């Protein structure tokens, strides 16, 4: 009977097998080159996250995702509901890129860029180390009776945690409603912005619970990207991996150990340092696991041990299963090439659509429920409603409509309004056509829209006339 060597996959390290209760994780504070590099990357990304809402282009935010008003601004480019196809295509392209990136590099995003990991490991965890100490000190503090010192440390930690959660919630709302509206919610009486105030409190509470209570459970049980890892990764994907060929069989180094005995052992001295620093409580030596977020803490811990025992670094490193097994890395497999082809096609299509996207769009529709009207013995008319959608950051005036059909004319109802920046101007006009020149019951008309003498768009519509 074959022995099952992967029983560790039947449960997760943060749940007690007997009681089913959660095991609180106390990871040892990591140190090393990867941790230092991740700290620098995190500082840059946090500066961008908190700074981007305040950067403005032509008076508008650089980034805005106003779902409530269906208004999106990405790097100064305004997207309206009429650009939904561009937004949808961009999301599809992003998803294909994520799939391709994961197939090649595993969960590199999770360890280095994911906001959950950055805030948890580089902000909240650092504050916890500063107030309560390293892993063993945190365990002792939790087990200790409630004293003034424990009450002070716990209270201080959670007050700071909630303050940061409030800051994150404010930043989150700034991306949705803009900094101007956010400042109004903050500075004006609560009664004037009760809905916004409630949203701030709710989001602050959610972020506090995520980083103070749920923590690694978000990556293990909530995040869909972690679940996708199982179907996206293959033997050629680059992940944080343990070199079992070099490391096995494991064994501790004993004082006065004979050289012949030491040579029988692999480089892994079974010290457990890689397990103690893991924020999701796994043993990377078991292989790639759903819980692993590729944070590289185990790499730094193992490299430090290898330095101490005089062995080569890289027992745990970025590598693929095939790379460890055969010693060769093969990134550009047939699967990767296929994804790259699809991604390239989507990017080309996206660039083409962006290049041909108009800054101003006109929509002209015949007024529903209205029949044609007889103007005189020569002309009959139809009533039309128009919309001029201005996607730019400047007002557009001098708008006029020109009918390309020589047998008709346009009579605008009132004055054509100025198309305000990022706004929709609406109105109505009559199109009058010579009755005897119509093609039949329905005639297709082409209308050009001009602003200050420059053509900005064109549209087609139908003209209804009598049956001949």
ChimeraX attribute file (.defattr): number of C-alpha atoms within 10 A of each C-alpha:
attribute: neighborCount
match mode: 1-to-1
recipient: residues
	/A:1	3
	/A:2	4
	/A:3	6
	/A:4	7
	/A:5	8
	/A:6	9
	/A:7	8
	/A:8	13
	/A:9	11
	/A:10	8
	/A:11	10
	/A:12	18
	/A:13	18
	/A:14	19
	/A:15	14
	/A:16	13
	/A:17	13
	/A:18	6
	/A:19	7
	/A:20	9
	/A:21	10
	/A:22	13
	/A:23	13
	/A:24	17
	/A:25	18
	/A:26	19
	/A:27	20
	/A:28	21
	/A:29	19
	/A:30	23
	/A:31	15
	/A:32	15
	/A:33	14
	/A:34	17
	/A:35	20
	/A:36	13
	/A:37	11
	/A:38	19
	/A:39	17
	/A:40	13
	/A:41	15
	/A:42	22
	/A:43	14
	/A:44	11
	/A:45	17
	/A:46	17
	/A:47	11
	/A:48	11
	/A:49	15
	/A:50	16
	/A:51	11
	/A:52	18
	/A:53	22
	/A:54	17
	/A:55	14
	/A:56	13
	/A:57	13
	/A:58	10
	/A:59	9
	/A:60	17
	/A:61	23
	/A:62	20
	/A:63	23
	/A:64	25
	/A:65	19
	/A:66	16
	/A:67	10
	/A:68	8
	/A:69	11
	/A:70	11
	/A:71	16
	/A:72	22
	/A:73	17
	/A:74	12
	/A:75	14
	/A:76	19
	/A:77	18
	/A:78	20
	/A:79	21
	/A:80	19
	/A:81	12
	/A:82	11
	/A:83	15
	/A:84	12
	/A:85	11
	/A:86	19
	/A:87	16
	/A:88	11
	/A:89	16
	/A:90	16
	/A:91	12
	/A:92	14
	/A:93	20
	/A:94	15
	/A:95	13
	/A:96	18
	/A:97	18
	/A:98	17
	/A:99	22
	/A:100	22
	/A:101	20
	/A:102	22
	/A:103	24
	/A:104	25
	/A:105	20
	/A:106	27
	/A:107	27
	/A:108	20
	/A:109	17
	/A:110	19
	/A:111	19
	/A:112	22
	/A:113	15
	/A:114	16
	/A:115	17
	/A:116	19
	/A:117	24
	/A:118	23
	/A:119	17
	/A:120	19
	/A:121	24
	/A:122	19
	/A:123	18
	/A:124	22
	/A:125	21
	/A:126	16
	/A:127	16
	/A:128	21
	/A:129	15
	/A:130	11
	/A:131	15
	/A:132	20
	/A:133	16
	/A:134	18
	/A:135	18
	/A:136	13
	/A:137	13
	/A:138	18
	/A:139	15
	/A:140	11
	/A:141	17
	/A:142	13
	/A:143	9
	/A:144	10
	/A:145	10
	/A:146	11
	/A:147	9
	/A:148	8
	/A:149	10
	/A:150	15
	/A:151	12
	/A:152	12
	/A:153	16
	/A:154	15
	/A:155	12
	/A:156	13
	/A:157	19
	/A:158	15
	/A:159	12
	/A:160	14
	/A:161	21
	/A:162	18
	/A:163	14
	/A:164	19
	/A:165	25
	/A:166	21
	/A:167	15
	/A:168	20
	/A:169	21
	/A:170	22
	/A:171	21
	/A:172	19
	/A:173	21
	/A:174	24
	/A:175	23
	/A:176	21
	/A:177	19
	/A:178	21
	/A:179	19
	/A:180	11
	/A:181	15
	/A:182	20
	/A:183	12
	/A:184	14
	/A:185	19
	/A:186	14
	/A:187	9
	/A:188	10
	/A:189	11
	/A:190	14
	/A:191	9
	/A:192	11
	/A:193	16
	/A:194	12
	/A:195	11
	/A:196	18
	/A:197	16
	/A:198	12
	/A:199	15
	/A:200	24
	/A:201	14
	/A:202	14
	/A:203	18
	/A:204	22
	/A:205	15
	/A:206	15
	/A:207	21
	/A:208	22
	/A:209	15
	/A:210	17
	/A:211	24
	/A:212	17
	/A:213	12
	/A:214	15
	/A:215	22
	/A:216	22
	/A:217	16
	/A:218	16
	/A:219	21
	/A:220	19
	/A:221	13
	/A:222	12
	/A:223	12
	/A:224	11
	/A:225	16
	/A:226	19
	/A:227	15
	/A:228	13
	/A:229	19
	/A:230	12
	/A:231	9
	/A:232	17
	/A:233	21
	/A:234	17
	/A:235	16
	/A:236	23
	/A:237	25
	/A:238	26
	/A:239	26
	/A:240	27
	/A:241	24
	/A:242	27
	/A:243	23
	/A:244	20
	/A:245	12
	/A:246	15
	/A:247	18
	/A:248	16
	/A:249	14
	/A:250	16
	/A:251	17
	/A:252	14
	/A:253	16
	/A:254	9
	/A:255	6
	/A:256	6
	/A:257	10
	/A:258	9
	/A:259	8
	/A:260	8
	/A:261	10
	/A:262	14
	/A:263	9
	/A:264	12
	/A:265	17
	/A:266	17
	/A:267	25
	/A:268	25
	/A:269	20
	/A:270	16
	/A:271	14
	/A:272	14
	/A:273	20
	/A:274	26
	/A:275	20
	/A:276	22
	/A:277	25
	/A:278	25
	/A:279	25
	/A:280	25
	/A:281	22
	/A:282	22
	/A:283	21
	/A:284	20
	/A:285	21
	/A:286	14
	/A:287	16
	/A:288	22
	/A:289	17
	/A:290	18
	/A:291	22
	/A:292	24
	/A:293	26
	/A:294	22
	/A:295	24
	/A:296	28
	/A:297	26
	/A:298	29
	/A:299	29
	/A:300	25
	/A:301	23
	/A:302	26
	/A:303	20
	/A:304	15
	/A:305	18
	/A:306	18
	/A:307	11
	/A:308	9
	/A:309	11
	/A:310	8
	/A:311	13
	/A:312	11
	/A:313	16
	/A:314	17
	/A:315	21
	/A:316	23
	/A:317	19
	/A:318	20
	/A:319	23
	/A:320	29
	/A:321	23
	/A:322	16
	/A:323	18
	/A:324	18
	/A:325	13
	/A:326	9
	/A:327	10
	/A:328	13
	/A:329	16
	/A:330	13
	/A:331	17
	/A:332	12
	/A:333	10
	/A:334	9
	/A:335	13
	/A:336	17
	/A:337	13
	/A:338	13
	/A:339	17
	/A:340	17
	/A:341	11
	/A:342	14
	/A:343	20
	/A:344	15
	/A:345	13
	/A:346	19
	/A:347	16
	/A:348	11
	/A:349	16
	/A:350	16
	/A:351	13
	/A:352	11
	/A:353	14
	/A:354	12
	/A:355	9
	/A:356	8
	/A:357	12
	/A:358	15
	/A:359	16
	/A:360	18
	/A:361	18
	/A:362	21
	/A:363	15
	/A:364	20
	/A:365	16
	/A:366	20
	/A:367	14
	/A:368	9
	/A:369	5
	/A:370	11
	/A:371	14
	/A:372	15
	/A:373	15
	/A:374	15
	/A:375	12
	/A:376	10
	/A:377	8
	/A:378	12
	/A:379	18
	/A:380	22
	/A:381	25
	/A:382	21
	/A:383	21
	/A:384	21
	/A:385	16
	/A:386	17
	/A:387	17
	/A:388	24
	/A:389	21
	/A:390	24
	/A:391	23
	/A:392	20
	/A:393	18
	/A:394	13
	/A:395	13
	/A:396	17
	/A:397	14
	/A:398	13
	/A:399	19
	/A:400	17
	/A:401	19
	/A:402	14
	/A:403	16
	/A:404	12
	/A:405	12
	/A:406	9
	/A:407	14
	/A:408	18
	/A:409	18
	/A:410	17
	/A:411	13
	/A:412	16
	/A:413	13
	/A:414	9
	/A:415	11
	/A:416	18
	/A:417	14
	/A:418	18
	/A:419	24
	/A:420	18
	/A:421	15
	/A:422	19
	/A:423	18
	/A:424	17
	/A:425	17
	/A:426	17
	/A:427	16
	/A:428	19
	/A:429	22
	/A:430	17
	/A:431	20
	/A:432	22
	/A:433	24
	/A:434	18
	/A:435	19
	/A:436	14
	/A:437	13
	/A:438	19
	/A:439	14
	/A:440	14
	/A:441	12
	/A:442	14
	/A:443	13
	/A:444	12
	/A:445	15
	/A:446	13
	/A:447	18
	/A:448	16
	/A:449	20
	/A:450	17
	/A:451	17
	/A:452	11
	/A:453	10
	/A:454	11
	/A:455	14
	/A:456	16
	/A:457	18
	/A:458	17
	/A:459	14
	/A:460	12
	/A:461	15
	/A:462	16
	/A:463	22
	/A:464	21
	/A:465	23
	/A:466	14
	/A:467	9
	/A:468	8
